[in-house]
Amino acid sequence: METFRFNADVPVTDDYDVVVFGGGPAGCTAAIQAARMGAKTALMEKNGILGGTTVVASVNFPGLFHAWTKQVIAGIGWELIEETVRRGGAVLPDFSVQYAHRNHPKHQIMVNRFIYSAVLDDTCQSAGVDLRLHEMPAAIQEGGNWRHILVTGKSGLSLIRAKKLIDATGDANIAEMMGYPLEQGETLQPGTLVYRIDGYRMEDVDSAQLLRQYEEASAAGEIQTTDHSPGQIPFLKELSRGGSNSIHIKGIDGSTSESKTAAEVKARQALLRVYTFLRKIPGCEQLKIYHFANECGVRETNRIVGEKKVTHETYTSGYVWPDAVCYSFYPIDLHHVSSNTIDIRPLTEGTVPTIPYGALVPRSSDHLLAAGRCIAGDREANSAYRVQASCMATGQAAGVAAALAAGKNVSVRDVDIEEIRDHLVKFNAIVPPINWRG
Ligand SMILES: Cc1cc2nc3c(=O)[nH]c(=O)nc-3n(C[C@H](O)[C@H](O)[C@H](O)COP(=O)(O)OP(=O)(O)OC[C@H]3O[C@@H](n4cnc5c(N)ncnc54)[C@H](O)[C@@H]3O)c2cc1C
C-alpha cells in the first residue's frame, strides 16, 4: 500500500481537563456534568446539532426514566427533559400508571427535536462547555500528562490536548482510535429510517387492492419485506397511523464513515421505494413524505471491552453491582433482520437493572472512559441499556469520574467509587442502592 507523509506543524490551540466526543444523550450529559464540576470541558460533535440519535435520527422519544411507577433515572438527563417540557417542547406521560409489559413505550417522552436541541445548546453553554460542532478527531496520541488530539474541522487540521477523554460516539470510535479492543455481535440489528407521510385519502384505500399491488411489486423486486412493519396487509399500518413510520435497513454497520455512508444511501433508497410504491395505490396518488430523519438511526455497532461487563444475566436479574453508578430500565429488545420481528423480553416485575462503573472503563485505561450505547456489555444487555435515559445516566457518571480524575491527576481506574457516587447524588442523580423516587 502506498503511504505518504504529510509535513504539518500544527500548534496546540486549546488545553482541556476533559474532552467529550459525541453530542448525543450520553455526551451532552457527560460534558454538562464535567463542566459543572469546574473541569475545563469541550464537547466535540461531528454534526452541526446536538442530540445524537434523538435529533438526527428522529428517535425523539427518550426513555425510560421510570420503572414500576417510580423514578429510577434523574439528574442532568431528567433536568434536560423538564426544561424541554417547560419551554413547551414535550409532554410528560402519567408515570403513576403501570402499563402492561409490552406497553413500556407509553412511558417514553415525546420531545420536540428543535426545542430539545436548543435546550442542549443552552444548558451546555451555561455550564461553560466549549462546544466544538463540525469537528472530529483524526488521531489521538498519548504524551505524558496530555492526550494530544488532532482535530479535523471545516478549515483543516487543528491540535488540542486534554487530561481525560470520554467516548460518547455510540460506536466506540475513540476507544478504537486509541487501540482499545472492541466487541461486536456476529450479526447486527437493522438500522431504521424514521419518516412521516400525508396527502393521501385513507377512505379511498382498498386493502385487498393494496395487498394485490404489494404482491406484484414484491415479485418484481420493487419493494422489500423490511420496507414495512410486519402485518397481514403490508403498509396498511403505515397508512392508518399516518404519523411516525419507520423502515428497517438491514446489513449495515454504521461505525465507520464508509459504512455509515452506505447505510444512509440504503435508507434513502428504501424510502424512495416506499414512496414510489405507495403513490401507485388508489387514494395515495398525492402522498407526500413530509418528514424524514436526516440520518438512518443505528441500533448496534461496537462495545468497549471494559473492566466489567453487563451481561444478560446481571441485567435481567437486577443484580446490584458493588460499583453501580446508575439504574437502567428497558426490556431486552433485539430486532431481527431475517424475520423482520422484534424479540422483546420484558423484565420481571420489580426488577430494575444496575450499571457498574467498571463497564464505563475500557480495560486497563487510565485516561479514557466510555458512556452511552458503547459501554461494555453483551449483545442482549446492550439491546436494553442502549436507550436514551440509561445513556444519559452513564454519561453523567462518566462526567463526574473524568472531572474527578482530571482534578486529582489520577487514573480513571483510581477514582474512589464512593466519591463518584457522592457527586452524582449531589448533582441529583439516583444512585443504587438508594431507593427509587416515588
Ligand atoms: C431506530 C431506533 C429506535 C430506538 N428507539 C428508542 C426508544 O424508543 N427509546 C429510547 O430511549 N432509545 C431508543 N433508541 C436507542 C437510542 O436512541 C440510542 O441508543 C442512544 O441515542 C445512544 O445514545 P449515545 O449518546 O450513546 O449515542 P448517539 O445517540 O448515537 O450519539 C452519538 C453522537 O456522537 C456523534 N459522533 C459519532 N462519532 C463521532 C466522532 N467520531 N466524532 C465526533 N462525534 C461523533 C454523533 O454524531 C452523535 O451525535 C433507538 C435507536 C434507534 C436507532
The ligand as a Gaussian input file, in Angstrom:
#p B3LYP/6-31G(d) Opt

LIG

0 1
 C      -34.450000       3.139000      15.336000
 C      -34.082000       3.306000      16.757000
 C      -35.090000       3.265000      17.698000
 C      -34.781000       3.486000      19.030000
 N      -35.790000       3.532000      19.957000
 C      -35.546000       4.045000      21.175000
 C      -36.598000       4.344000      22.070000
 O      -37.754000       4.073000      21.784000
 N      -36.293000       4.938000      23.266000
 C      -35.014000       5.222000      23.604000
 O      -34.794000       5.810000      24.665000
 N      -33.978000       4.892000      22.801000
 C      -34.217000       4.329000      21.591000
 N      -33.187000       4.029000      20.749000
 C      -31.809000       3.983000      21.248000
 C      -31.150000       5.310000      21.455000
 O      -31.688000       6.334000      20.630000
 C      -29.627000       5.248000      21.221000
 O      -29.096000       4.023000      21.620000
 C      -28.992000       6.383000      22.035000
 O      -29.337000       7.608000      21.413000
 C      -27.495000       6.246000      22.125000
 O      -27.001000       7.407000      22.753000
 P      -25.460000       7.758000      22.651000
 O      -25.309000       9.106000      23.276000
 O      -24.662000       6.635000      23.173000
 O      -25.161000       7.814000      21.087000
 P      -25.843000       8.612000      19.889000
 O      -27.235000       8.996000      20.155000
 O      -25.561000       7.770000      18.692000
 O      -24.957000       9.924000      19.791000
 C      -23.609000       9.863000      19.384000
 C      -23.175000      11.226000      18.900000
 O      -21.796000      11.163000      18.586000
 C      -21.554000      11.773000      17.334000
 N      -20.354000      11.120000      16.804000
 C      -20.246000       9.853000      16.380000
 N      -18.986000       9.592000      16.002000
 C      -18.286000      10.729000      16.220000
 C      -16.915000      11.063000      16.030000
 N      -16.048000      10.171000      15.569000
 N      -16.534000      12.329000      16.349000
 C      -17.432000      13.251000      16.820000
 N      -18.737000      12.970000      17.004000
 C      -19.154000      11.710000      16.720000
 C      -22.818000      11.510000      16.548000
 O      -22.964000      12.433000      15.500000
 C      -23.880000      11.654000      17.620000
 O      -24.308000      12.992000      17.764000
 C      -33.440000       3.742000      19.422000
 C      -32.436000       3.765000      18.468000
 C      -32.748000       3.558000      17.142000
 C      -31.656000       3.624000      16.116000

